[in-house]
Structure formats: C-alpha cells, structure tokens
Amino acid sequence: MTGIKFTHSLAVKEAILFTALGILFLAPVGISKAAVVATDLYLRSGSFRTIDDRVLPALCFSDQESGPVELNAPVLSLEAGDILSVTLHNQDSEAHGLEIVGVGGQLSSVSPGTSETFEFSFPEAGTWLFRDPVNYPLNVGLGLAGTVEVHDPSATHDAQFLWFLGEHSEDWMVNYDAGFQVDTSSYFPNYFTINGVSGADIGDDPRAHLVGRVGDELLIRVVNGGLRLHSIHFHGYHVQVVARNGASISAPRIKDTIAVPVGETAEFLLVPHQPGVFPIHDHVVLAVAGNGVYPNGMIVFTDIQP
Ligand SMILES: [Cu+2]
C-alpha cells in the first residue's frame, strides 16, 4: 500500500535560481511561486486481493510502469499553492481519462498506448477524489479512483489519517475481464474496503488505524471512491465535520454518524476525550462484511492512549 511519491524538482531549481538572484542583486528572496509537483500514473490491468484471499481482476492507477500491480487506493500528496502535473500513461486497450471531482475540466480521454499530461492548481488545502470519468460508473467500479490530499504547511493537527472508501463487485470484475458486456444497472458489490483493504487488515495500515492520545487533534480525510453512499459511525467519540469536497466549514457540526455521498469527500476532526479501543464502521451492516462474512468489510478501530 504505497502512496505515490513526487519530485519537487522544479521547486528546487526555482529556489536555487531565486537564491542566486537574491545574492546577485542583494534583493529579498521571499518571492513565492507555485511549485509544480509532477507525477506519472500508469493505468494498468491489475488485481484486487480480497480479505478471504481471492484474486479478482481490476484496473489500477499505479506509480509503477511494470511488475505486478494490486488495487491500493493511490494517493497524490501536495501542498496548498502547488500545481499538480499528472502524466497519465494508458497501458490498457481502451481509452481512459483523468478527472479530479470538483476541480474539473480535465475530462479528455487518453487513447490506448498513449500518454497525456493534465495540470490542476490547488490554491487551498483539502481532500479530493480523482477518477477515470470514461465509461462511468464501470471504470470506477473496476478500481480507477484515488485521493488527492493537499496539505496546509501551517496546520496544527497532531496526526492525520486517510480513509478511502471503496466497494467491489465480483460480478463486474469477472464479467469485464472475460470480455462480456457489464450490466451497470445492476450493482451488488460484495467486498468493501478502506484504502484497498478490509476488516482486520485495515488495522495494519498506518494511514487508517486511528492511533493517538487524549487531547490530540486528529484529522481524518474521508473519500467516497465507491458507487454507494457510505455513512461512517463512530463508537466512543464524536467528531467535527470540518470540510466537505475541499471546502472548509466555518461552523462545524459535531456528530457520531456522518454520511459521505458518492464521489464526495469530507474531513473529520477528532479530539479524543477518553482513551480506548472503539470500532468505527459503515452504518450499513452489509458494508462491514466481506463476501457476506462479518466483520470483513469497512471497520477501523481507534487506539487512543491516555
Ligand atoms: Cu456500531
């Protein structure tokens, strides 16, 4: 479960240039200029390993050009003010595209075997969903979605977490892989994931496992990358909903169950008032199961120390 790493090569070059100019002209060097964060995404066929150790065919956005690829809910990370430059390499036999929901405007398709670069600017911190807008909802259902997280360098929270919510329909995946027409009017997902994994495996993901201390400010980014509404229910704690779809909320509401609609994102702020290990799960019991087995779906535990 790797995030995607970026090079800040342009920013570094600019810093060197500005520093050089500053020395040359004895001028202040504090001219701020947007860093361009460049990354490559390889759109490839891969696999989804289920909690009950089955391997289903999937389509994946990967930071690796070759080798085995598993569905892993990729993350593009940058800082407020940066420009994200993504080069999408389409290794599939059909056209695909790239969209950041709510940031928009980048819906053109990339032909098989070709590459295209998309640029998005992020003046503010926040959380967004990226996905393939082509053949919606099929390609998203096959795995083509991930997170854009934009950090505020002056943020004061003690830790941050990411829950990328996904569902997976074995019927869609198997039929697509066999070359059959997938009937997208019928959708019965049977696996439910957070950051691409389910049940007890979520506890092994440091991005998801909610570890902290009483009084900490814990920021939780939630992305609904699936095709069904998910409502996250907390035991033991209430959270403030501090942002939705990349926009911060000035008077946050305090809740223990928060709905995150399809394609949307939310940011929760949890300040634990008590220590403990408590479950947090999707309010729909089906989504807490994996292929009908409870609790092999969307469930996370807190680990809050005094
Ligand atoms: Cu419960």
Residues whose N, C-alpha, C, O or C-beta is under 5 A from the ligand:
A	BS01	CU	none
